[in-house]
Amino acid sequence: MREFDEGDIQAIMGVVEDLALDAADGDTSIPQEKFARILAAIRYCVDEGAVCQGRADGEGIVQHAAADELYHLGYRSIVDKAAYALRRYNQISLAFDDYGMEELGRTFRKEIPDELSRFDPRFEPDVEVVFGYPMPQDDGTLQGIDAIAAAIDRIGFEQAAFASMRTEAVRAAAAKAARRGVNLYEVLQAQES
């Protein structure tokens, strides 16, 4: 996480002001809690922008960009991730099958669309996301659109793997996974071992 210096604070003040005015929605002030969320959202976007810039610069040589430039770069990256997640979700939904596993069906058909519709890259890009269907290797570090996109990608990966298997075998494994509270792919991998 990049530390803000005085120049960064001056550069980012325009972004803070714009978001605060939008959040106030014509009111003369905003609650302190909402202002804190704005600052957290800006920090998240700046950090995302620094990651993007690091990838663009290659070899880890990151030039010192102004905080407002990093904010806009990070914000665009987050919006692009949201667009990708929605495209990928729509692609998977064309042939999605929960194989009788309620948690998988609820996560894909209800929880993910709910999170996508509530996702707000301007004021809460770092919102904590939790799904009912257990995601493997989820250590809780992914937030916001990163967590949503990872869940969509993981379910898409599982759906592709299941498509090549007999439906009856997948349904039997789904029943076992539901009883054990794990994801379906882990059960199928264990059966193959």
C-alpha positions in Angstrom: 0.0 0.0 0.0 1.4 3.3 -1.0 1.7 6.0 1.6 0.3 9.4 0.5 2.6 12.4 0.6 1.5 16.0 0.6 1.4 16.2 -3.2 -0.7 13.0 -3.3 -3.2 14.5 -0.9 -3.5 17.7 -2.9 -3.9 15.7 -6.2 -6.6 13.5 -4.8 -8.6 16.3 -3.2 -10.6 16.8 -6.4 -11.6 13.2 -6.4 -12.6 13.4 -2.8 -14.7 16.5 -3.4 -16.4 15.1 -6.4 -17.4 11.8 -4.6 -18.4 13.7 -1.5 -20.7 16.0 -3.5 -22.2 12.9 -5.3 -22.7 11.1 -2.0 -24.3 14.2 -0.4 -26.9 14.1 -3.2 -27.8 17.8 -2.8 -27.5 17.8 1.0 -25.1 20.2 2.7 -23.2 17.5 4.4 -22.6 13.8 4.5 -22.3 11.5 7.6 -18.9 10.8 8.8 -19.3 7.1 8.2 -20.1 7.7 4.5 -17.1 10.0 4.2 -14.9 7.3 5.7 -16.3 4.9 3.0 -15.4 7.4 0.3 -11.8 7.6 1.6 -11.6 3.8 1.8 -12.9 3.5 -1.8 -10.4 6.0 -3.0 -7.6 4.2 -1.2 -8.7 0.9 -2.8 -8.8 2.4 -6.3 -5.3 4.0 -5.8 -3.9 0.7 -4.7 -5.5 -1.0 -7.7 -4.1 1.7 -9.9 -0.6 1.1 -8.5 -0.9 -2.6 -9.2 -2.0 -1.8 -12.8 0.8 0.6 -13.3 3.3 -1.9 -12.0 2.1 -4.5 -14.6 2.2 -1.8 -17.3 5.7 -0.7 -16.4 7.1 -4.2 -16.3 10.0 -5.4 -14.3 8.5 -3.9 -11.2 9.8 -0.4 -11.9 7.0 1.8 -10.9 7.3 5.5 -11.6 5.8 7.9 -9.0 2.4 8.7 -10.5 0.1 11.2 -8.9 -2.6 9.7 -6.6 -5.4 11.0 -8.8 -3.9 9.4 -11.8 -3.6 6.1 -9.9 -7.2 6.5 -8.7 -8.5 6.9 -12.2 -6.4 4.0 -13.5 -7.6 1.8 -10.6 -11.2 2.8 -11.0 -11.1 1.9 -14.8 -9.5 -1.4 -13.9 -12.3 -2.2 -11.4 -15.0 -1.2 -13.9 -13.4 -3.4 -16.5 -13.3 -6.3 -14.1 -17.0 -5.8 -13.4 -17.8 -5.9 -17.1 -15.7 -9.0 -17.5 -17.5 -10.7 -14.5 -20.9 -9.9 -16.0 -19.9 -11.2 -19.5 -18.4 -14.4 -17.9 -21.5 -14.9 -15.7 -23.8 -14.6 -18.7 -21.7 -17.0 -20.7 -21.8 -19.6 -17.9 -25.5 -19.2 -17.3 -26.3 -20.5 -20.8 -25.5 -24.0 -19.8 -25.4 -23.8 -15.9 -26.5 -26.9 -14.0 -26.4 -27.1 -10.2 -26.6 -30.9 -10.3 -29.1 -30.8 -7.5 -26.7 -29.0 -5.1 -28.7 -26.2 -3.5 -25.7 -24.1 -2.3 -24.2 -24.1 -5.8 -27.5 -23.1 -7.4 -28.3 -20.4 -4.9 -24.8 -18.9 -5.1 -24.9 -18.9 -8.9 -28.5 -17.9 -9.5 -29.1 -15.5 -6.6 -26.0 -14.5 -4.6 -23.7 -13.6 -7.5 -26.4 -11.6 -9.4 -27.2 -9.8 -6.1 -23.6 -8.9 -5.6 -23.2 -7.8 -9.2 -26.2 -5.6 -9.0 -25.1 -4.0 -5.6 -21.5 -3.6 -6.6 -20.6 0.1 -6.5 -17.1 0.9 -7.9 -17.4 4.5 -6.8 -18.3 4.1 -3.2 -17.7 0.5 -2.2 -15.3 -1.3 -4.5 -13.8 -3.1 -1.6 -17.0 -4.5 -0.1 -16.7 -7.9 1.6 -18.3 -10.7 -0.4 -19.3 -14.1 1.1 -21.0 -16.8 -0.9 -22.9 -19.8 0.5 -21.2 -22.2 -1.9 -17.7 -23.0 -0.5 -14.9 -21.6 -2.7 -11.7 -23.5 -2.5 -8.5 -21.6 -1.5 -10.6 -18.6 -0.4 -8.5 -17.1 2.3 -10.8 -14.0 2.6 -8.2 -11.6 1.0 -10.3 -11.1 -2.1 -12.8 -8.3 -1.9 -15.4 -6.6 -4.1 -15.3 -7.4 -7.8 -12.1 -9.6 -7.3 -14.1 -11.9 -5.1 -17.1 -11.9 -7.4 -15.1 -12.6 -10.5 -13.1 -15.3 -8.8 -16.3 -17.1 -7.8 -17.7 -16.8 -11.3 -14.4 -18.1 -12.8 -14.3 -21.0 -10.3 -17.9 -22.0 -11.0 -17.2 -21.7 -14.7 -14.2 -24.0 -14.3 -16.2 -26.5 -12.4 -19.0 -26.4 -15.0 -16.6 -27.1 -17.8 -15.1 -30.0 -15.9 -18.5 -31.4 -15.1 -19.7 -31.2 -18.7 -17.4 -34.0 -19.7 -18.6 -36.3 -16.9 -21.7 -38.5 -16.6 -24.5 -36.4 -15.1 -25.5 -39.2 -12.7 -21.9 -39.3 -11.3 -21.9 -35.6 -10.8 -25.3 -35.6 -9.1 -24.1 -38.3 -6.7 -20.9 -36.4 -5.9 -23.1 -33.2 -5.4 -25.1 -35.0 -2.7 -21.9 -36.1 -1.0 -20.5 -32.5 -1.2 -23.6 -31.0 0.2 -23.5 -33.3 3.2 -19.9 -32.5 3.9 -20.2 -28.7 3.3 -17.5 -28.6 0.6 -17.5 -27.7 -3.1 -18.4 -30.2 -5.7 -15.1 -30.1 -7.5 -13.1 -31.1 -4.4 -15.4 -34.2 -4.0 -14.9 -35.2 -7.6 -11.1 -34.7 -7.4 -11.0 -36.9 -4.2 -13.0 -39.7 -6.0 -10.5 -39.7 -8.9 -7.5 -40.0 -6.5 
